[in-house]
Amino acid sequence: MDGKDQSEHGTKTSIFSRRGSSRKSQKLPELEEVKYTFSAYYFGSMVTNKSEGVEAVTEPLQKLYATKNGQGTPMLISFEISSQGVTLVDPHKRTFSRKAFDVKLITYVARIRNYFALVVRESGKFNCHVFMEAEMDSGSLVSTIQKVLSKDGSPQKKGPAA
């Protein structure tokens, strides 16, 4: 096989074609970094006593929702998911410009109705960050986060899908 494929659209060169005589010296190309970007409403974060489980997100979600509900709408942010972790970007820089959470520090991800939450280990404490879907269903967002988290080799950090 010469690594070329004839089709009606022209010639394609396969990245898996054999070059040289030794299979051991052959390397596969690095996979491209995949980044998913969504809009989400950010309610804020709150310290929680648990690193995972429904108990880790229930109280922060209720308190942050009550606070924001009385003070207007939560911030619309850009929510980026990659193999490195999660990055929050506030395009208007009202409270912060960027917050990045390494994948190894995210201990739990949960969806509760159209809300979702991340529990992140920060400065020796666990903080629950609460969001509401904006342009994409929260279930799809949580599923994407869980897929990325499971690819880093750590145990899957699932939350409720209610």
Disulfide bonds with the S-S distance in Angstrom:
none
